[in-house]
Amino acid sequence: MPRKLLLLPPRSVPSAFRAPRASPSASAAMNAARTGYRVFSANSTAACTELAKRITERLGAELGKSVVYQETNGETRVEIKESVRGQDIFIIQTIPRDVNTAVMELLIMAYALKTACARNIIGVIPYFPYSKQSKMRKRGSIVCKLLASMLAKAGLTHIITMDLHQKEIQGFFSFPVDNLRASPFLLQYIQEEIPNYRNAVIVAKSPDAAKRAQSYAERLRLGLAVIHGEAQCTELDMDDGRHSPPMVRNATVHPGLELPLMMAKEKPPITVVGDVGGSIAIIVDDIIDDVESFVAAAEILKERGAYKIYVMATHGILSAEAPRLIEESSIDEVVVTNTVPHEVQKLQCPKIKTVDISLILSEAIRRIHNGESMAYLFRNITVDD
């Protein structure tokens, strides 16, 4: 005869041994902490943390607690002072004059956050260093690609930058790169801060910058001028192998090999293609570092009849004697963004003005964290901007 199974009621567990049931609000707080985000500044100088403070204020967040300093032997030390486990971390790094120290700060902080189990590590690098060394020159190296590999190895999973010197640099990275544009802010400055800007002409100081100048001119419905002929060699001349290999005397040549004789290149005298007489000249570029070429362009434009000269650029590095040369030149105003700290240069030269771009960087951070589309930040933006 089959046995019957007797089902007994479950034994009650004393309340002292029960796990406390989390309230809905506590569960939401735990999930928010697990999937939250933090913003850190990877710079050891107070002047360079200004942009990070502006971004966090717009986001309504506090700057992450960390310590970045240089030891007496010159080594960089980074200490993270709070838990970042499972969070999206945004590292804001502006590049001061000591570029190599800034790069090491970024690498060490990214590696420290990776070791601390951060979920995603996104570098906010408005001016990407070594971006001018993105092409092979003679027997040199493509340093920009090396830096991209170092950042990936350190633990970065994404980068937000602005106006890369060459847009092809994005191909050096093994993770996503959002290359934002500063042109909307510079165009707004032209429209609001330059009196009688309708009487202006957008100027490219070299044929290489003609596409950017054309994009500005089309948006503002203004004329375009290009300065052709430079005293110094341009980047294009140096990276296409015209100066390599070096000249060798009494070189042995295979009897059956006769290369066609190429005529030496001679630069034409400096000319301005376009009319700037009686107009405001606005020179546009992405980087203003050594200002000799800008000063020479301003002199030519002054001779051609331009009565006021502006220089607009995204990254105002302004190295060496740049502030003094600008102050003594025919340039009336230099407008740059705060992607690179330049407060000292502004004290030396009142002609330097700053446009704040923290708005677009903070919005990019918010959208990336929330998984929203970045297309809104590229409205009416073309490849040539």
HUDADA-V34312 format. One line per field, one symbol per residue. phi: phi as a letter, one per 40 degrees, with the letter a starting at -180 (. if undefined). burial: b if it has 9 or more other ideal C-beta (glycine too) atoms within 8 Angstrom, else e. A space follows every 10 residues. Layout:
# HUDADA-V34312
phi=???
burial=???
This chain:
# HUDADA-V34312
phi=.ccccbcccc cccdccbccc cccdcccccc ccccbcabbb bcbcbccccc cccccccccg bccdcabbab cccgccbbbc cacbcgbcbb bcbcbccccc ccccdccccc ccccccgccb bbcbbdbccg cccbbcbfbc accccdcccc cccchcbabb bafddbcccd ccccbcbbcc bcddcccccc cbbbcfcccb bcbbcadccc cccccccccc fbcbbbcbgb ccccccccbb gcbbcccbcf ccbcdcbbcc cccccbcccc bbchbbcgbc cbcbacbbbc cdcccccccc cccchccabb bbacbccfcf cdcccccccc ccabbbcccb caccccccac ccbbbcbccc cccccccccc gccccccbcf cbccc
burial=eeeeeeeeee eeeeeeeeee eeeeeebeeb eeeebebbbb bbbbeebbbb bbbbbbebbe eebbebebee eeeeebbbeb eeebeebbbb bbbbbbeebe bbbbbbbbbb bbbbebebee bbbbbbbbbb bebbeeeeee ebebbbbbbb bbebbbebbb bbbbbeeebb ebbebebbbb bbbbbbbebb beebeebeeb bbbbbbeebb ebbbbbbebb ebbbbbbbeb eeebeebbbe eeeeeeeeee eeeeeeeeee eeeeeeeeeb ebebebeebb bbbbbebbee bebbbbbbbb bbebebeebb bbbbbbbbee ebbbbbbebb beebbbbbbb bbeebbeebe bbbbbbbbeb bbbbbbbbbe eeebeebeee eeeee
